[in-house]
């Protein structure tokens, strides 16, 4: 249940990785094309065309969102970060969620198979993340 309190922090409901997003200009309905939750790499660092869709609730004031990927190379003590994009969200009517899109290349700073994370921050505060398994293409080129 949503709270009407102005102090309720924004809640990240979903991080969706996909090939593309289409928005119906008449209705505003969103179509997410080619959703995926893992990646097969054929070159490193991994750069693939696509988009990230964010669904956020409890947006009570303007929110500047930053999305970045983080990979954890075995030869480094901390993760390497790449900013994927930013988006500015305005508060919707109470009880509604905000859907935001960050189109363009998805860059995963990996040097081999493993896991990368997608982190989302709003106004400098952590909102959430998801892990993306990365496998290596076996037996040929894409």
DOVEXLO-400515 format. One record per atom (N, C-alpha, C, CB): atom name; y, x, z; residue in one letter; residue number from 1. Coordinates in steps of 0.05 Angstrom, whole numbers, always signed. Atoms other than C-alpha are relative to their C-alpha. Glycine has a CB too. Layout:
(atom "CA" (Y X Z) "A" NUM)
...
***
This chain:
(atom "N" (-24 +17 +0) "X" 1)
(atom "CA" (+0 +0 +0) "X" 1)
(atom "C" (+25 +18 +0) "X" 1)
(atom "CB" (+0 -19 +24) "X" 1)
(atom "N" (-25 -16 +2) "X" 2)
(atom "CA" (+69 +27 -18) "X" 2)
(atom "C" (+19 -8 +22) "X" 2)
(atom "CB" (+13 -4 -27) "X" 2)
(atom "N" (-20 +5 -20) "X" 3)
(atom "CA" (+122 +34 +34) "X" 3)
(atom "C" (+27 -2 -14) "X" 3)
(atom "CB" (+1 +23 +21) "X" 3)
(atom "N" (-26 +2 +11) "X" 4)
(atom "CA" (+193 +13 +19) "X" 4)
(atom "C" (+20 +19 +12) "X" 4)
(atom "CB" (+11 -29 +3) "X" 4)
(atom "N" (-17 -19 -14) "X" 5)
(atom "CA" (+221 +68 +63) "X" 5)
(atom "C" (+11 +21 -20) "X" 5)
(atom "CB" (-15 +14 +22) "X" 5)
(atom "N" (-13 -20 +17) "X" 6)
(atom "CA" (+270 +115 +29) "X" 6)
(atom "C" (-11 +28 +7) "X" 6)
(atom "CB" (+31 +0 +4) "X" 6)
(atom "N" (+11 -25 -9) "X" 7)
(atom "CA" (+236 +171 +68) "X" 7)
(atom "C" (-28 +6 -10) "X" 7)
(atom "CB" (+0 +2 +30) "X" 7)
(atom "N" (+27 -4 +11) "X" 8)
(atom "CA" (+168 +162 +34) "X" 8)
(atom "C" (+1 +21 -22) "X" 8)
(atom "CB" (-12 -27 -10) "X" 8)
(atom "N" (+0 -20 +22) "X" 9)
(atom "CA" (+154 +224 -7) "X" 9)
(atom "C" (-13 -10 -25) "X" 9)
(atom "CB" (-14 +26 +10) "X" 9)
(atom "N" (+14 +7 +25) "X" 10)
(atom "CA" (+135 +218 -80) "X" 10)
(atom "C" (-29 +7 +2) "X" 10)
(atom "CB" (+13 +14 -24) "X" 10)
(atom "N" (+29 -5 +0) "X" 11)
(atom "CA" (+60 +213 -91) "X" 11)
(atom "C" (-10 +4 -28) "X" 11)
(atom "CB" (-15 -23 +14) "X" 11)
(atom "N" (+11 -5 +26) "X" 12)
(atom "CA" (+26 +245 -150) "X" 12)
(atom "C" (-27 -14 -2) "X" 12)
(atom "CB" (-4 +31 -5) "X" 12)
(atom "N" (+24 +16 +2) "X" 13)
(atom "CA" (-27 +195 -172) "X" 13)
(atom "C" (-20 +11 -20) "X" 13)
(atom "CB" (+7 -28 -8) "X" 13)
(atom "N" (+18 -11 +20) "X" 14)
(atom "CA" (-55 +231 -233) "X" 14)
(atom "C" (+13 +23 -15) "X" 14)
(atom "CB" (-9 -22 -20) "X" 14)
(atom "N" (-7 -22 +19) "X" 15)
(atom "CA" (-51 +295 -274) "X" 15)
(atom "C" (-21 -3 -22) "X" 15)
(atom "CB" (+0 +29 +13) "X" 15)
(atom "N" (+18 +4 +23) "X" 16)
(atom "CA" (-81 +281 -343) "X" 16)
(atom "C" (+6 +21 -21) "X" 16)
(atom "CB" (+2 -29 -11) "X" 16)
(atom "N" (-3 -18 +22) "X" 17)
(atom "CA" (-92 +336 -394) "X" 17)
(atom "C" (-10 -14 -25) "X" 17)
(atom "CB" (-14 +28 +5) "X" 17)
(atom "N" (+8 +14 +25) "X" 18)
(atom "CA" (-96 +311 -466) "X" 18)
(atom "C" (+10 +14 -24) "X" 18)
(atom "CB" (+10 -29 +1) "X" 18)
(atom "N" (-9 -12 +26) "X" 19)
(atom "CA" (-87 +327 -539) "X" 19)
(atom "C" (+27 -10 -8) "X" 19)
(atom "CB" (-20 -7 -22) "X" 19)
(atom "N" (-26 +12 +8) "X" 20)
(atom "CA" (-28 +279 -549) "X" 20)
(atom "C" (+5 -26 +15) "X" 20)
(atom "CB" (+1 -4 -30) "X" 20)
(atom "N" (-8 +25 -13) "X" 21)
(atom "CA" (+10 +219 -522) "X" 21)
(atom "C" (+15 -16 -21) "X" 21)
(atom "CB" (+16 +5 +26) "X" 21)
(atom "N" (-15 +18 +17) "X" 22)
(atom "CA" (+35 +159 -562) "X" 22)
(atom "C" (+11 -22 +17) "X" 22)
(atom "CB" (-17 -11 -23) "X" 22)
(atom "N" (-13 +22 -14) "X" 23)
(atom "CA" (+84 +108 -535) "X" 23)
(atom "C" (+8 -22 -20) "X" 23)
(atom "CB" (+25 +10 +17) "X" 23)
(atom "N" (-7 +23 +17) "X" 24)
(atom "CA" (+91 +39 -567) "X" 24)
(atom "C" (+29 -6 +5) "X" 24)
(atom "CB" (-18 -25 +5) "X" 24)
(atom "N" (-29 +4 -4) "X" 25)
(atom "CA" (+166 +31 -579) "X" 25)
(atom "C" (+7 -29 +8) "X" 25)
(atom "CB" (+15 +8 -24) "X" 25)
(atom "N" (-6 +28 -6) "X" 26)
(atom "CA" (+163 -45 -573) "X" 26)
(atom "C" (-7 -7 +29) "X" 26)
(atom "CB" (-15 -18 -19) "X" 26)
(atom "N" (+9 +8 -27) "X" 27)
(atom "CA" (+123 -51 -508) "X" 27)
(atom "C" (+3 +22 +21) "X" 27)
(atom "CB" (-29 -8 -1) "X" 27)
(atom "N" (-1 -22 -19) "X" 28)
(atom "CA" (+129 +18 -477) "X" 28)
(atom "C" (-28 +8 +10) "X" 28)
(atom "CB" (+17 -8 +23) "X" 28)
(atom "N" (+27 -7 -9) "X" 29)
(atom "CA" (+53 +20 -469) "X" 29)
(atom "C" (-6 +29 -9) "X" 29)
(atom "CB" (-21 -20 -12) "X" 29)
(atom "N" (+7 -28 +4) "X" 30)
(atom "CA" (+25 +91 -466) "X" 30)
(atom "C" (-29 +2 -9) "X" 30)
(atom "CB" (+5 +17 +25) "X" 30)
(atom "N" (+27 -6 +9) "X" 31)
(atom "CA" (-36 +114 -505) "X" 31)
(atom "C" (-4 +30 +3) "X" 31)
(atom "CB" (-5 -9 -29) "X" 31)
(atom "N" (+7 -28 -4) "X" 32)
(atom "CA" (-67 +179 -482) "X" 32)
(atom "C" (-23 +7 -19) "X" 32)
(atom "CB" (-8 +6 +31) "X" 32)
(atom "N" (+20 -7 +20) "X" 33)
(atom "CA" (-106 +213 -537) "X" 33)
(atom "C" (-15 +26 +7) "X" 33)
(atom "CB" (+13 +3 -28) "X" 33)
(atom "N" (+16 -24 -4) "X" 34)
(atom "CA" (-163 +263 -526) "X" 34)
(atom "C" (+2 +12 +28) "X" 34)
(atom "CB" (+8 +20 -20) "X" 34)
(atom "N" (+0 -11 -28) "X" 35)
(atom "CA" (-165 +269 -450) "X" 35)
(atom "C" (-22 +21 +3) "X" 35)
(atom "CB" (-2 -23 +21) "X" 35)
(atom "N" (+21 -19 -6) "X" 36)
(atom "CA" (-202 +329 -424) "X" 36)
(atom "C" (+3 +10 +28) "X" 36)
(atom "CB" (+0 +24 -20) "X" 36)
(atom "N" (-1 -11 -27) "X" 37)
(atom "CA" (-220 +359 -357) "X" 37)
(atom "C" (-12 +28 +2) "X" 37)
(atom "CB" (-14 -19 +19) "X" 37)
(atom "N" (+9 -28 +0) "X" 38)
(atom "CA" (-248 +426 -378) "X" 38)
(atom "C" (+8 +11 -28) "X" 38)
(atom "CB" (-31 +3 +5) "X" 38)
(atom "N" (-9 -13 +24) "X" 39)
(atom "CA" (-232 +476 -433) "X" 39)
(atom "C" (-21 +22 -8) "X" 39)
(atom "CB" (+28 +13 +4) "X" 39)
(atom "N" (+16 -21 +11) "X" 40)
(atom "CA" (-274 +521 -478) "X" 40)
(atom "C" (+18 +20 -14) "X" 40)
(atom "CB" (-23 -11 -19) "X" 40)
(atom "N" (-18 -21 +11) "X" 41)
(atom "CA" (-238 +586 -495) "X" 41)
(atom "C" (-13 +15 -22) "X" 41)
(atom "CB" (+9 +19 +22) "X" 41)
(atom "N" (+10 -18 +21) "X" 42)
(atom "CA" (-245 +627 -558) "X" 42)
(atom "C" (+18 +24 -3) "X" 42)
(atom "CB" (-1 -15 -27) "X" 42)
(atom "N" (-19 -23 -1) "X" 43)
(atom "CA" (-186 +675 -544) "X" 43)
(atom "C" (+15 -1 +27) "X" 43)
(atom "CB" (+19 +0 -24) "X" 43)
(atom "N" (-15 -2 -26) "X" 44)
(atom "CA" (-147 +699 -483) "X" 44)
(atom "C" (+26 +15 -5) "X" 44)
(atom "CB" (-17 +15 +21) "X" 44)
(atom "N" (-2 +23 -18) "X" 45)
(atom "CA" (-97 +685 -455) "X" 45)
(atom "C" (-4 -26 -16) "X" 45)
(atom "CB" (+27 +0 +15) "X" 45)
(atom "N" (+7 +25 +12) "X" 46)
(atom "CA" (-117 +613 -470) "X" 46)
(atom "C" (+26 -17 -5) "X" 46)
(atom "CB" (-20 -16 +17) "X" 46)
(atom "N" (-23 +17 +8) "X" 47)
(atom "CA" (-63 +573 -508) "X" 47)
(atom "C" (-11 -22 -18) "X" 47)
(atom "CB" (+23 +17 -14) "X" 47)
(atom "N" (+10 +22 +16) "X" 48)
(atom "CA" (-80 +504 -533) "X" 48)
(atom "C" (+22 -21 -3) "X" 48)
(atom "CB" (-26 -13 +13) "X" 48)
(atom "N" (-19 +22 +3) "X" 49)
(atom "CA" (-38 +448 -563) "X" 49)
(atom "C" (-8 -23 +18) "X" 49)
(atom "CB" (+3 -9 -29) "X" 49)
(atom "N" (+7 +22 -16) "X" 50)
(atom "CA" (-34 +388 -519) "X" 50)
(atom "C" (+24 -10 +16) "X" 50)
(atom "CB" (-22 +7 +19) "X" 50)
(atom "N" (-21 +12 -17) "X" 51)
(atom "CA" (+5 +350 -466) "X" 51)
(atom "C" (-12 -4 +28) "X" 51)
(atom "CB" (+11 -27 -12) "X" 51)
(atom "N" (+7 +8 -27) "X" 52)
(atom "CA" (+4 +336 -392) "X" 52)
(atom "C" (+14 -26 +6) "X" 52)
(atom "CB" (+7 +23 +21) "X" 52)
(atom "N" (-11 +26 -8) "X" 53)
(atom "CA" (+13 +265 -367) "X" 53)
(atom "C" (-1 -1 +30) "X" 53)
(atom "CB" (-16 -24 -13) "X" 53)
(atom "N" (-1 +3 -29) "X" 54)
(atom "CA" (+36 +254 -296) "X" 54)
(atom "C" (+6 -29 +7) "X" 54)
(atom "CB" (+22 +19 +12) "X" 54)
(atom "N" (-6 +27 -10) "X" 55)
(atom "CA" (+34 +188 -259) "X" 55)
(atom "C" (+8 +4 +30) "X" 55)
(atom "CB" (-25 -19 -2) "X" 55)
(atom "N" (-11 -5 -26) "X" 56)
(atom "CA" (+78 +188 -197) "X" 56)
(atom "C" (+10 -27 +12) "X" 56)
(atom "CB" (+24 +20 -1) "X" 56)
(atom "N" (-9 +24 -14) "X" 57)
(atom "CA" (+91 +133 -146) "X" 57)
(atom "C" (+19 +8 +22) "X" 57)
(atom "CB" (-23 -17 +11) "X" 57)
(atom "N" (-19 -4 -23) "X" 58)
(atom "CA" (+142 +125 -89) "X" 58)
(atom "C" (+23 +19 -8) "X" 58)
(atom "CB" (-16 +11 +24) "X" 58)
(atom "N" (-24 -15 +8) "X" 59)
(atom "CA" (+198 +157 -129) "X" 59)
(atom "C" (+24 -16 +8) "X" 59)
(atom "CB" (+0 +7 -32) "X" 59)
(atom "N" (-23 +15 -11) "X" 60)
(atom "CA" (+258 +134 -88) "X" 60)
(atom "C" (+27 +12 -7) "X" 60)
(atom "CB" (-3 -1 +30) "X" 60)
(atom "N" (-25 -13 +7) "X" 61)
(atom "CA" (+310 +183 -112) "X" 61)
(atom "C" (-6 +19 -24) "X" 61)
(atom "CB" (+13 +17 +24) "X" 61)
(atom "N" (+6 -18 +23) "X" 62)
(atom "CA" (+318 +229 -174) "X" 62)
(atom "C" (-18 +23 +8) "X" 62)
(atom "CB" (+26 +10 -11) "X" 62)
(atom "N" (+20 -20 -6) "X" 63)
(atom "CA" (+261 +278 -178) "X" 63)
(atom "C" (-2 +19 -24) "X" 63)
(atom "CB" (-27 -13 +5) "X" 63)
(atom "N" (+3 -20 +20) "X" 64)
(atom "CA" (+260 +343 -217) "X" 64)
(atom "C" (-28 +12 +3) "X" 64)
(atom "CB" (+22 +22 +2) "X" 64)
(atom "N" (+28 -7 -2) "X" 65)
(atom "CA" (+187 +359 -232) "X" 65)
(atom "C" (-5 +26 -16) "X" 65)
(atom "CB" (-18 -23 -10) "X" 65)
(atom "N" (+8 -26 +13) "X" 66)
(atom "CA" (+160 +429 -249) "X" 66)
(atom "C" (-31 +0 -1) "X" 66)
(atom "CB" (+11 +24 +16) "X" 66)
(atom "N" (+29 -3 +4) "X" 67)
(atom "CA" (+89 +438 -278) "X" 67)
(atom "C" (-5 +28 -8) "X" 67)
(atom "CB" (-10 -21 -21) "X" 67)
(atom "N" (+8 -28 +7) "X" 68)
(atom "CA" (+56 +506 -279) "X" 68)
(atom "C" (-30 +3 +2) "X" 68)
(atom "CB" (+14 +20 +19) "X" 68)
(atom "N" (+28 -7 -2) "X" 69)
(atom "CA" (-12 +535 -290) "X" 69)
(atom "C" (-3 +26 +15) "X" 69)
(atom "CB" (-13 +1 -29) "X" 69)
(atom "N" (+5 -24 -16) "X" 70)
(atom "CA" (-42 +588 -246) "X" 70)
(atom "C" (-29 +8 -6) "X" 70)
(atom "CB" (+5 -5 +31) "X" 70)
(atom "N" (+26 -11 +4) "X" 71)
(atom "CA" (-101 +633 -262) "X" 71)
(atom "C" (-4 +22 +20) "X" 71)
(atom "CB" (-5 +10 -29) "X" 71)
(atom "N" (+7 -20 -20) "X" 72)
(atom "CA" (-137 +680 -215) "X" 72)
(atom "C" (-17 +22 -12) "X" 72)
(atom "CB" (-15 -14 +24) "X" 72)
(atom "N" (+15 -22 +11) "X" 73)
(atom "CA" (-156 +744 -251) "X" 73)
(atom "C" (-15 +15 +21) "X" 73)
(atom "CB" (+19 +19 -16) "X" 73)
(atom "N" (+15 -14 -21) "X" 74)
(atom "CA" (-211 +782 -215) "X" 74)
(atom "C" (+12 +27 +9) "X" 74)
(atom "CB" (-28 +5 -11) "X" 74)
(atom "N" (-11 -26 -7) "X" 75)
(atom "CA" (-171 +846 -216) "X" 75)
(atom "C" (+27 -1 +14) "X" 75)
(atom "CB" (+3 +17 -25) "X" 75)
(atom "N" (-27 +3 -13) "X" 76)
(atom "CA" (-108 +817 -182) "X" 76)
(atom "C" (-4 -16 +25) "X" 76)
(atom "CB" (+20 -13 -19) "X" 76)
(atom "N" (+3 +14 -26) "X" 77)
(atom "CA" (-100 +795 -110) "X" 77)
(atom "C" (+13 -28 +1) "X" 77)
(atom "CB" (+12 +17 +22) "X" 77)
(atom "N" (-12 +26 +0) "X" 78)
(atom "CA" (-56 +735 -127) "X" 78)
(atom "C" (+0 -11 -29) "X" 78)
(atom "CB" (+30 +1 +10) "X" 78)
(atom "N" (+2 +13 +26) "X" 79)
(atom "CA" (-54 +685 -184) "X" 79)
(atom "C" (+24 +5 -17) "X" 79)
(atom "CB" (-2 -30 +4) "X" 79)
(atom "N" (-22 -3 +20) "X" 80)
(atom "CA" (-12 +692 -247) "X" 80)
(atom "C" (+9 -28 -8) "X" 80)
(atom "CB" (-10 +17 -25) "X" 80)
(atom "N" (-12 +27 +5) "X" 81)
(atom "CA" (+35 +633 -259) "X" 81)
(atom "C" (+14 -1 -27) "X" 81)
(atom "CB" (+19 -8 +23) "X" 81)
(atom "N" (-15 +5 +25) "X" 82)
(atom "CA" (+61 +604 -324) "X" 82)
(atom "C" (+12 -28 +2) "X" 82)
(atom "CB" (-19 +2 -25) "X" 82)
(atom "N" (-13 +26 +0) "X" 83)
(atom "CA" (+113 +548 -325) "X" 83)
(atom "C" (-6 -14 -26) "X" 83)
(atom "CB" (+31 +3 +5) "X" 83)
(atom "N" (+7 +16 +23) "X" 84)
(atom "CA" (+89 +494 -373) "X" 84)
(atom "C" (+24 -17 -9) "X" 84)
(atom "CB" (-25 -18 +6) "X" 84)
(atom "N" (-23 +16 +7) "X" 85)
(atom "CA" (+150 +450 -369) "X" 85)
(atom "C" (+12 -14 +24) "X" 85)
(atom "CB" (-8 -21 -20) "X" 85)
(atom "N" (-14 +15 -21) "X" 86)
(atom "CA" (+198 +408 -329) "X" 86)
(atom "C" (+7 -28 -11) "X" 86)
(atom "CB" (+25 +15 +10) "X" 86)
(atom "N" (-8 +27 +8) "X" 87)
(atom "CA" (+217 +335 -330) "X" 87)
(atom "C" (+16 -12 +24) "X" 87)
(atom "CB" (-25 -19 -7) "X" 87)
(atom "N" (-16 +13 -20) "X" 88)
(atom "CA" (+270 +294 -293) "X" 88)
(atom "C" (-8 -29 +1) "X" 88)
(atom "CB" (+31 +3 -7) "X" 88)
(atom "N" (+8 +28 -4) "X" 89)
(atom "CA" (+248 +227 -264) "X" 89)
(atom "C" (+21 -15 +16) "X" 89)
(atom "CB" (-28 -1 +15) "X" 89)
(atom "N" (-18 +18 -14) "X" 90)
(atom "CA" (+292 +170 -243) "X" 90)
(atom "C" (-17 -21 +15) "X" 90)
(atom "CB" (+21 -13 -19) "X" 90)
(atom "N" (+16 +20 -15) "X" 91)
(atom "CA" (+269 +119 -191) "X" 91)
(atom "C" (-4 -25 -17) "X" 91)
(atom "CB" (+14 -7 +27) "X" 91)
(atom "N" (+6 +25 +13) "X" 92)
(atom "CA" (+235 +58 -221) "X" 92)
(atom "C" (+5 -23 +19) "X" 92)
(atom "CB" (-29 -1 -12) "X" 92)
(atom "N" (-2 +22 -19) "X" 93)
(atom "CA" (+239 -12 -191) "X" 93)
(atom "C" (-22 +4 +22) "X" 93)
(atom "CB" (-4 -27 -14) "X" 93)
(atom "N" (+19 -3 -22) "X" 94)
(atom "CA" (+204 -15 -123) "X" 94)
(atom "C" (-27 -12 -9) "X" 94)
(atom "CB" (+10 -15 +25) "X" 94)
(atom "N" (+27 +9 +6) "X" 95)
(atom "CA" (+129 -21 -131) "X" 95)
(atom "C" (-11 +10 -27) "X" 95)
(atom "CB" (-2 -29 +1) "X" 95)
(atom "N" (+8 -10 +26) "X" 96)
(atom "CA" (+127 +12 -200) "X" 96)
(atom "C" (-5 +30 +2) "X" 96)
(atom "CB" (+22 -6 -21) "X" 96)
(atom "N" (+5 -28 +2) "X" 97)
(atom "CA" (+100 +80 -218) "X" 97)
(atom "C" (+16 +11 -24) "X" 97)
(atom "CB" (-30 +7 -3) "X" 97)
(atom "N" (-14 -14 +22) "X" 98)
(atom "CA" (+133 +131 -264) "X" 98)
(atom "C" (-21 +16 -15) "X" 98)
(atom "CB" (+23 +19 +10) "X" 98)
(atom "N" (+18 -16 +17) "X" 99)
(atom "CA" (+94 +160 -323) "X" 99)
(atom "C" (+17 +20 -15) "X" 99)
(atom "CB" (-17 -18 -19) "X" 99)
(atom "N" (-15 -21 +13) "X" 100)
(atom "CA" (+120 +227 -348) "X" 100)
(atom "C" (-18 +16 -18) "X" 100)
(atom "CB" (+14 +18 +21) "X" 100)
(atom "N" (+15 -16 +19) "X" 101)
(atom "CA" (+98 +270 -407) "X" 101)
(atom "C" (+13 +27 -3) "X" 101)
(atom "CB" (-2 -14 -27) "X" 101)
(atom "N" (-9 -27 +6) "X" 102)
(atom "CA" (+103 +344 -417) "X" 102)
(atom "C" (-16 +10 -24) "X" 102)
(atom "CB" (-3 +20 +25) "X" 102)
(atom "N" (+14 -8 +24) "X" 103)
(atom "CA" (+85 +359 -489) "X" 103)
(atom "C" (+2 +29 -6) "X" 103)
(atom "CB" (+10 -16 -24) "X" 103)
(atom "N" (-2 -28 +8) "X" 104)
(atom "CA" (+73 +426 -521) "X" 104)
(atom "C" (-26 +15 +6) "X" 104)
(atom "CB" (+23 +14 +13) "X" 104)
(atom "N" (+23 -17 -4) "X" 105)
(atom "CA" (+25 +484 -513) "X" 105)
(atom "C" (-7 +1 +30) "X" 105)
(atom "CB" (+4 +28 -11) "X" 105)
(atom "N" (+10 -4 -27) "X" 106)
(atom "CA" (-17 +488 -450) "X" 106)
(atom "C" (-9 +29 +1) "X" 106)
(atom "CB" (-24 -20 +8) "X" 106)
(atom "N" (+6 -28 -2) "X" 107)
(atom "CA" (-20 +561 -429) "X" 107)
(atom "C" (-15 +5 +26) "X" 107)
(atom "CB" (+26 +17 -1) "X" 107)
(atom "N" (+16 -7 -24) "X" 108)
(atom "CA" (-74 +584 -381) "X" 108)
(atom "C" (-2 +31 +0) "X" 108)
(atom "CB" (-29 -13 -1) "X" 108)
(atom "N" (-1 -30 +0) "X" 109)
(atom "CA" (-63 +658 -362) "X" 109)
(atom "C" (-26 +12 +9) "X" 109)
(atom "CB" (+23 +10 +17) "X" 109)
(atom "N" (+26 -11 -8) "X" 110)
(atom "CA" (-137 +674 -358) "X" 110)
(atom "C" (-8 +23 -18) "X" 110)
(atom "CB" (-22 -23 -1) "X" 110)
(atom "N" (+10 -22 +16) "X" 111)
(atom "CA" (-172 +736 -382) "X" 111)
(atom "C" (-30 -3 -7) "X" 111)
(atom "CB" (+5 +27 +14) "X" 111)
(atom "N" (+29 +5 +5) "X" 112)
(atom "CA" (-242 +706 -385) "X" 112)
(atom "C" (-7 -27 +12) "X" 112)
(atom "CB" (-17 +22 +12) "X" 112)
(atom "N" (+9 +26 -11) "X" 113)
(atom "CA" (-283 +646 -363) "X" 113)
(atom "C" (+6 -1 +30) "X" 113)
(atom "CB" (-30 -4 -4) "X" 113)
(atom "N" (-6 +4 -29) "X" 114)
(atom "CA" (-267 +617 -294) "X" 114)
(atom "C" (+13 -26 +5) "X" 114)
(atom "CB" (+17 +23 +10) "X" 114)
(atom "N" (-15 +25 -7) "X" 115)
(atom "CA" (-219 +566 -265) "X" 115)
(atom "C" (+29 +6 +0) "X" 115)
(atom "CB" (-9 -10 +28) "X" 115)
(atom "N" (-29 -1 -2) "X" 116)
(atom "CA" (-145 +554 -273) "X" 116)
(atom "C" (+9 -26 +13) "X" 116)
(atom "CB" (+13 +4 -29) "X" 116)
(atom "N" (-11 +23 -13) "X" 117)
(atom "CA" (-102 +506 -234) "X" 117)
(atom "C" (+25 -9 -14) "X" 117)
(atom "CB" (+5 +5 +30) "X" 117)
(atom "N" (-25 +12 +9) "X" 118)
(atom "CA" (-47 +459 -256) "X" 118)
(atom "C" (+14 -10 +25) "X" 118)
(atom "CB" (-4 -23 -21) "X" 118)
(atom "N" (-15 +8 -23) "X" 119)
(atom "CA" (+6 +453 -201) "X" 119)
(atom "C" (+24 -16 -8) "X" 119)
(atom "CB" (+9 +25 +16) "X" 119)
(atom "N" (-23 +17 +5) "X" 120)
(atom "CA" (+60 +400 -197) "X" 120)
(atom "C" (+18 +1 +25) "X" 120)
(atom "CB" (-8 -29 -7) "X" 120)
(atom "N" (-20 +0 -22) "X" 121)
(atom "CA" (+123 +407 -154) "X" 121)
(atom "C" (+23 -19 -7) "X" 121)
(atom "CB" (+11 +29 +4) "X" 121)
(atom "N" (-23 +17 +4) "X" 122)
(atom "CA" (+179 +357 -145) "X" 122)
(atom "C" (+22 +7 +19) "X" 122)
(atom "CB" (-8 -30 +5) "X" 122)
(atom "N" (-23 -9 -16) "X" 123)
(atom "CA" (+248 +379 -121) "X" 123)
(atom "C" (-8 +23 +18) "X" 123)
(atom "CB" (+11 -23 +17) "X" 123)
(atom "N" (+8 -24 -14) "X" 124)
(atom "CA" (+215 +444 -99) "X" 124)
(atom "C" (-23 -4 +20) "X" 124)
(atom "CB" (+23 +10 +15) "X" 124)
(atom "N" (+22 +6 -18) "X" 125)
(atom "CA" (+160 +410 -58) "X" 125)
(atom "C" (-26 -5 -15) "X" 125)
(atom "CB" (+7 -25 +17) "X" 125)
(atom "N" (+26 +4 +12) "X" 126)
(atom "CA" (+86 +411 -74) "X" 126)
(atom "C" (-7 -29 -1) "X" 126)
(atom "CB" (-22 +16 +17) "X" 126)
(atom "N" (+9 +28 +3) "X" 127)
(atom "CA" (+62 +344 -102) "X" 127)
(atom "C" (-31 -1 -3) "X" 127)
(atom "CB" (+14 -13 -23) "X" 127)
(atom "N" (+28 +1 +4) "X" 128)
(atom "CA" (-9 +362 -122) "X" 128)
(atom "C" (-9 +20 -21) "X" 128)
(atom "CB" (-10 -28 -7) "X" 128)
(atom "N" (+11 -18 +21) "X" 129)
(atom "CA" (-55 +402 -167) "X" 129)
(atom "C" (-28 -10 -8) "X" 129)
(atom "CB" (-1 +29 +10) "X" 129)
(atom "N" (+28 +4 +8) "X" 130)
(atom "CA" (-121 +399 -204) "X" 130)
(atom "C" (-11 +26 -12) "X" 130)
(atom "CB" (-3 -24 -20) "X" 130)
(atom "N" (+13 -24 +11) "X" 131)
(atom "CA" (-171 +453 -224) "X" 131)
(atom "C" (-12 -7 -27) "X" 131)
(atom "CB" (-21 +10 +20) "X" 131)
(atom "N" (+11 +3 +27) "X" 132)
(atom "CA" (-193 +463 -296) "X" 132)
(atom "C" (-20 +22 -4) "X" 132)
(atom "CB" (+23 +1 -21) "X" 132)
(atom "N" (+20 -20 +7) "X" 133)
(atom "CA" (-259 +498 -310) "X" 133)
(atom "C" (+4 +10 -28) "X" 133)
(atom "CB" (-28 -12 +4) "X" 133)
(atom "N" (-3 -12 +26) "X" 134)
(atom "CA" (-254 +546 -368) "X" 134)
(atom "C" (-26 +16 -7) "X" 134)
(atom "CB" (+25 +19 -1) "X" 134)
(atom "N" (+25 -13 +9) "X" 135)
(atom "CA" (-317 +566 -406) "X" 135)
(atom "C" (+6 +15 -25) "X" 135)
(atom "CB" (-23 -21 -5) "X" 135)
(atom "N" (-4 -16 +24) "X" 136)
(atom "CA" (-324 +616 -462) "X" 136)
(atom "C" (-17 -12 -23) "X" 136)
(atom "CB" (-7 +29 +4) "X" 136)
(atom "N" (+15 +10 +23) "X" 137)
(atom "CA" (-344 +592 -532) "X" 137)
(atom "C" (-23 +19 -6) "X" 137)
(atom "CB" (+19 -2 -24) "X" 137)
(atom "N" (+24 -16 +5) "X" 138)
(atom "CA" (-414 +616 -546) "X" 138)
(atom "C" (-8 -1 -29) "X" 138)
(atom "CB" (-24 -9 +18) "X" 138)
(atom "N" (+12 -1 +26) "X" 139)
(atom "CA" (-440 +638 -613) "X" 139)
(atom "C" (+18 -5 -24) "X" 139)
(atom "CB" (-21 -19 -1) "X" 139)
(atom "N" (-16 +3 +24) "X" 140)
(atom "CA" (-380 +636 -660) "X" 140)
(atom "C" (+29 -5 +6) "X" 140)
(atom "CB" (-11 -22 -16) "X" 140)
(atom "N" (-29 +5 -2) "X" 141)
(atom "CA" (-308 +619 -674) "X" 141)
(atom "C" (+5 -30 -2) "X" 141)
(atom "CB" (+15 +15 -21) "X" 141)
(atom "N" (-8 +28 +3) "X" 142)
(atom "CA" (-273 +553 -668) "X" 142)
(atom "C" (+14 -4 -26) "X" 142)
(atom "CB" (+17 -9 +24) "X" 142)
***
